[in-house]
Amino acid sequence: MKTLYELNVQQNGKDAPRYLAALVDNRLKSLDFELFNPHDIRFVDYTHPDGRRTYVRSLSFLLQRAVRNVFPEARLRISFSVTNSLYCNLEFPDGRQETDEDMAILEAAMLQMVAANLPFTREKIRMEQAKDLFRENGFTQKALLQETRGHFFTSVYYLKGYADTFYGPLVPSTGYLKVFHLVRFHNGFLLQYPQPDSPDQVDIPPKLHKLADVFEEYMQWGNIMGVKDIGSLNRKIQHEEVKDLILTGEAFHERRYAAIADAILAKRENVKLVLIAGPSSSGKTTTSKRIATQLKIMGMKPVVLEMDNYFVNREDTPRDAEGKYDYESLKAMDVPFLNRQLKKLLNGETVEIPVFDFVKGQRTFIGKKLTLGENEILIMEGIHALNPGVTRDVPAKNKYKIYASALTSLSMDENNRISTTDTRMIRRMVRDAQFRGTSAEETILRWPSISYGERQNIFPFQEEADVMFNSALPYELAVLKSHAEPLLHRITPISAAYPEAIRLMNFLSYFTPIHPKEEQYIPYISVIREFIGTTRLG
């Protein structure tokens, strides 16, 4: 009997590669996992998504322990991710904000523990014990999550006698965590970790203050609603407060749609084209329709133009490094043709709008004519809409740019965030299985390519937006759970998508589901209907 760590050393010697975890029979395991029987084993490093998640979880624990060492009176909150960083706050009793000196002190404490190569250890304890332990450490959200999840046992990790919980394995010891940086940012600070393809360096601090503002706004909204973490969401669902939860969330969205429409109306003399961009499954289609409705109320006549209809024909679509069609590439769009039509439309001319046949992979024309008349304004949504090159022939003063994404403000607990990427992937999985004939397995396997395209073509332009709209709703994962789990269960253990399916099922297991019959409270115009449809189940 030996551990994965010992097997790696046995196979590769004392200078064995610094793997972070391993997939054992397609299930992610920490390197202290003991091997009793023959297994299929694949070690993962930082270039693998599971390796990065393991590194970031461990780094979060290191930061938590350092805070307790040097600022025992402060509370650490890890809120959301920002370009290879975690956005954090230190809550001091006197209300003061973090300083550059605080960052230097914290980073020095972390580096000291890295040099000491302290072990991370894990213990499985009863849920009641875990609740008491977390409450003693001031983690009321962790305690509530354990209580509302209702499992008998939970795993607790220790670092230098300090206990915490994380939702996945950690690295063996602090010596693995050599690359990170702390830097003041916005109203808090960033814990920066390495780039996916450059494990030995961190990025320069991102300039994403608009994005941070949106996250903070929605976190405040969650506090007002009494739903800022999974535990408090579960409690409301278990106490049969679903209807109020849904309607309050939808009312907040409606208010945001109206505010955006007001801003467009204020610039109606110049603005002729509203552009809506965002990553996959961010709710762009619903956002464009809802804003169009608000503009109609104000006397304007919005016309929605779908950018997807301007794809080049399938045979002209570029391919990625693996030879697959790269639909996220800007070159997959017929940009010159789009600009010619936009110029004609804004000049009052009539054009015949194309319709893209996704089954045949061909652009078609079915006699659909369009002319912009008085008080009419063009709304165009697509993943590339904020890229200046897409509408290069339209003057900047004539454009109003909106960035939409599902910026999940709900957290798992005080220092474990929910990935916005996971929310979008689950949305897409449910939608594509129901409406596009794509299995959950196919969605998972395509996701790395989708994510790469977003990093190249969408995220670099998000701060160019005039306004950001967060399409996430605090209750949505409790709804998506009952739709997604049956799809994930169909993925077999030998599939390359299986490790991700297991991870997502484990993640969804923390949510109390909203019963399909309670979906009747979700308005048919809700962004969630874009993914689950309007058919009531049950």
N, C-alpha and C positions, 0 to 999 in steps of 0.2 A: 504494500500500500504506500502510495506517495502522493504528494500534492502536485498541482499543475506547475507551481513554481519549481519544485524539485525536478519534475520531468523536463522542464525547459533547460535547467542547468545541466541535467544529465545528458541531454541531446546536444547541447551547444557549448558546454563547458562554462567555466567561471565568468567568461566574457560574453555570456548569452545575451541576446537582444533584450532590451528593456520593454518587454510586452506589458500591457496594462491589465488584460483580462483574457478570457478565452471562450470560444463557443464549443461547448461539449454537447455533442449530439444536437447541434443547432440551438442550444440554450446557453445564454450568457452566464458565465460563472466567474467568481473572483479567483485569484491565483492560489488562494489557500484551500480551494476545493480538493477534497481527497478522492482519489481514483481507486475504486475497488474492482471494477470490471472493465473489459475492453470498451473503448469509446472512440467515436470520431471526434478528433480534437483539432481546432483551428485557433491558434493564438492571434490576438488582435493588438495592434499598436495605435498610435495617435491618429494615423491616417484613416482609420476605420471609425465610422460614426459611433459604434459602441465603445470604442477605445476613448474617443473624445468625451463622451458622456461620463465614462468612469473617471477620467482625469478631472473634469469640471466638478463632479460631485465631491471628489476627494479634496479638491482645492477649496471648495466651499466650506468643508469641515475644518480645514486648516485655518481659514480666515476666522471662522466662528470661535475656534479655540484661542487664536491670537487675541481676538477682541476680549474674550473672558480673562485672558492673562493680563493685558495692559490697560484695559478700560472696563473693569468689572462692574462699574455702575451703569454702563451703556448697554443698550439693546441693539443687536444687529438685525436689519431686515434686508433680505435679498428679494428684489421685486420683479425684475424682468431682464431679458437679454438685449444687448445693443452691440451688434457687430463684434463677435468674438470677445464679449465682455458681459459681466453681470452688473447691473445697476443696483447699488446698495445704499443704505442709509444707516448712520449711527444715531440712535435716539438717546441723548444725554438727559439726565434729570433736570438740568438747568435750562434745557431747550437750545443750547448752543449748537452751531453747525460744525461739521468737520473742517479741519484746516490742513494745509500742506504738511505741517509738522506732524499732525496725527497720522497722515498717510505714511510718512517716513518711519514713524515709530512702529506702526502696525506691520509694515513690510519687513522691517528689521526683525521683529518677533517671529514672523512667518519663516523668514530665511534661517533663523536660528534653529527652528524646529526641523526644517528641511535638512540642515547640516547634521542634526542629531539622529536623523533617520528613524524617527519614532514609529512604532507599528500601529496600524489600524486593526482593531480587533472587533469581532462581532459575537453577539450572544442573542439567542432566541428566548424571549421571556413572555409570560402571560400578558394579555392585553391590559388587565387591571394593574399589574405591576408597571407596565409601560406608561399608562395614564398618570399614575402617581409620580413616577420618575420625571416625566415631562413637565408636570405641574410644579414640581419642586424646582426645576430649572427655569421656570417662567414661560414654558412653551404651552400656553393654553390652547392654541390652534392645533398643535400636534396631538394633544390629549383629546380634543374634541373629534379630530379625524379618526383616531383609533376607536373611540367610542361609537361613532356613527357608522363606521365600516363594519363593526360587529364580528371581527375574527377573534379566535381564541388566543392566537400567538402573534407576535411581531418581532422583527429583528431590530436590535439596538446596536449601534456602533460606538466604540470608545476610542478616544485619543487622549493619552496622558490622564486617564481617570475621568474625563469629561464625556458625557453620554449625549448622543443625538441619533436621529434616524434619517435614513436616505433610501430612496426608492430605486435601488439598483446597487450593484457591487462597487466597492472602493478598491484602490490600488493597495498593495501590501503595506506600504510605509510612506512616510513623508518624504523620504529621499527621492521618490519618483517625481516630485512636484517642483522641479527646478526653474521652470519658466513661467513667470507671471509678473504682473505689475499693478500697483495701486495708483490711481490718479484721480484728483478731484474732477467732478463733472456735474454740470447742471446744479441741482439742489442736493447732490450727494456725492458719491464717488463710484468709480468703476473698478471691478476686479477683472483685469485683462488676462486672457489666456491665449495660447498660441493659435495661429491661423491653421485651418484644416490641412493645408498642403505644406506648411512650414513649421514643424513642431518645435523649432529652436528659437522662434522669435514671436513677438507680439506686434500688433498693428500700432500705428500712431493713433492717438485717441480720436474717435469718430466725432464729427460735427453734426450730431443728430438731435438738436435741441427741440425741434418741432415734434419729433417722435416721442421724446421724453415727456413733453408737455401733455400729449394725448394719453400716454400711459398713466400719468399722475392724475389727470382729470377723471379717467375711468376708475382708478383706484379709489378716489374720493367718492365717486358714484356708488361703488361697491360698499363703502363704509356707510353711506346714507341708507342704502337698501338693506344693510345688515348681512351682506353676502360678500365677503372679501376672501374667503378660502373655501375649500371643498367641505370641510366640517360644517361650517355655518350654512352652506347650500344644502347639504344632506339633512340638517336639522329642520330646515324650512319644508323640504319635501316630505320628510317623515311626519311633520306636524300638519300636513295637508294645507300648506300655504302656496300651492303651485299656481293657482289662478292669479293671485295677487303678484307673485313673483314674475310671471310671464308678462302680465299687462303693464307692470311698472317698467320692466326692461324695454318693452316695445314703445312705451310713452317717451322714454328718454331718447330712443332712436328717432322718433318722430320729431322731437324738439331739435335734434341735431340736423336732420334733413331740412327743417324749416329755416334754421339759422344759415345754412349754406345757401339756400335759395334766396334769402334776404341779401346776402353778400353779393350774389350774382346780379340781382335786381338793381342794386346800388351802382353797378357798373354797366348797365344795359346799353348805354350810349356807345360804348366801345366793344364790349364782349359779344362776339358772334359765335364762338365755339367753346363749349365746355368739354374738357378732357378729363376722363376718369381712368386712372391706372391703378394697378395693384397686383400682387402675386397671385398664384393659382388659388382658386376657391376663397377669394377674399370678399365675395359678394358684390362684385362690380356691376353685374347685370341688374340686381335688385336696387343697388344704390342709384344707378342711372335712372331707373323707372320711378323710384320714390322722389328723387329730386325733380324729375320732370313733372310729377304730379303737383309738387309744391309750387313750381313755376307757373303751372296752369292756373292755380288758385289766385296767383298774383297778376293774371292777365297776359302772361307771356304764352307763346305757343312753341313748346319744345319739340324737336324732332330728333329721335334717337337713331344714330348711325352706328352699326356694329362693325368694329374694326376687323373682326374675324372674317368678314366677307371679302377682305382684301388680301387674303393669303394668295401666294403664288400657287400654280397648279402643283399637284403632288410630285410630278417628275422633276420640277424645278426647285423643290424644297431642299435646303442644305442638309447635310448629314453631320452627326457628331463624331467624336473620336472612335466610337464603336461601330460606326457605319449606319446608325439608326437615324431616322428623320428627326431633325432638330426644329420642332415647331416653336420653341421659345426664342430662336434666333431672329434678329431684326431682318435678316435676309430672307426669312420665310414670308415676309410681307412685301407686297408690290408697292413700295413707298412712292415712286414717281407717279404711278397711276392714281394713288390716293390723293396726292397733292394736286394733281391736275383737276380732279373732281372737287376737292375742297375749294380751290380758287374759283372755279366756275360757280359753285353754290354760293359762296360769299359775295360774288359779283352779281347775284340775282339770276344766273343762268339755270337752265334745266339740265339735269344729267340722268342717265339710266344707272341705277344702283345695282351692283352685282350681288349675287347670292351664291355663297360657296356651298357646294355639295360635299359634305364631309365623307360620305360613303364612297363616292367616286373620286374624291380628291380633285375636283375640278371647279373652277369659277364659271358660273352660268349667268345668263341674263334672261329674265322672264318678263321684261317689259315694265319693271318697277321704276317709275320716274319720280324725281324729286326736285322741287324748286322751293327755295326759302322765301316766304312772303313777309309781309309786315308783321312785326312783333315775334317772328319765328326765330328760334335760336337752336343751333345744332349741338347735340350731345353725343359724344363719341367715347366709347369705353373699350379698353384693351390693355394687355400687359405692357405695351410699349407707348402708351398714350403720352407719358410725361417725357419721353426721349425727344429732345429738341429736333433731332433729325427726322422724326416721323412727320411733323407738321412744319418743316423748314420754310415753306413758302407762305405761311400764315404769320402776319406780324404779331409780335408778343402781346401788344395791347389788345388784340382781338381774342385772346385766349384766357380762359380761367381754368386752372389746373387743380384737380382733386386727387389725392392719394387715398385709396381705400385698402384696408387690411383687417384681418381678424386679430387684433392686438390684445390677446387674452390678458385681462387684468386680474382674473381669479388666480390665487396661488394655492399650492398644496398645503403649505403651512408657513410659519414665520420665515423660513430660509430655504424653501424648496419651491421653485417657480414652476409654472406650467408653460411648456413651450408653445409659442404661437404656431410654429411649424407643425406640431402634432395636431393642433386643432384644425388647421387647414387640410392636413392629410386625411384626417378622419372625415371631414366634410366632403372632400373629393371622392373618397372611397365609397361613401354612402350614395352620393349623387351619381357617380359613374356606373355603379352597379345597377342602379334603378333606371337610369335614363339613357346610358350610353353603351350598355352591354359589356362593360369592362369589369373584370373580377377584382376583388380586393388584392389578390396576389399580383395582378398586373399593375395596379396602382402603386403598390409598395416597390416593385422592381423598377418602375419608371421614375420614382420620386427622386433619386440622386441626380438624374439628368434634369428634372424639373428644377430642383434646388440650384444646380449649377447655372441654369439659364436665368434664374431669378437674381442670383448674385452678379451675373454679368450684365443683365439687361434691364432690371427693374430697380433693385435697391439703390444703385448709384444715383438715381434721379428722384428719390422720394422726398428729399428736402427741398426740391424745386417746386413743390406743390404750394398753391396758395392756401390750401386748407387740407387737413387730414381727417378722414372719417374712419372711426373704429367700428367695424361691423360685428365685433364679438358681442355676444349676449351672455350674461352670467349663468343662465340656466341651460345653455345649448348642449353642453357635453352630457348632461343628464338626459337629454332627449336623444342625442345621437347614439348614446350607449346601446339602446335596445335595437337600433338599426345596424350598428357596426359589428357588434359581437357575433351574430350569426355568420356574417361574411368572413370574419377573421377565423372562426372555428373551422371553416372549410379548407384552410391552408394546411397542407400536410407537413409532417416533421422533416421530410427530405427536401422541401422547397427552400430555395435561397431566401424567400420572403419570410420563412418561419420565425427566425429570431425577432424580427421586427413585429410580427403578428403577436408573439408572446409578450413582448414589451408593451404593446398597445393594449392588449387584454389585461395585463397587470395594472396598467395605468387606469383603465376604465373601471376596474374592480373597486376603486376607491369611491366611486360615485353611486349614490342611491338613484336608481333610474326613475325618470318621470314616466308614468304608465302611458302606453299608447292612447288610451281613452282620454287622457288629460291633454293630448295634443290638440284637442278641439279648441282650447283656449288660445292657441297660437294663431294670430291673424293670417289670412291667406296672402297678405302682402308682406309678411315678415321675411327677412333675409334667410331665415332657417328653412322656409318653404322652398327656396331655391335648391336645397339639398335633399330634403326628406319628401318633397312633393306635397300635394293637397289632399291625398287620399287618407282618410281616417282609418286607423287600424283598430282592432279589438271588437 
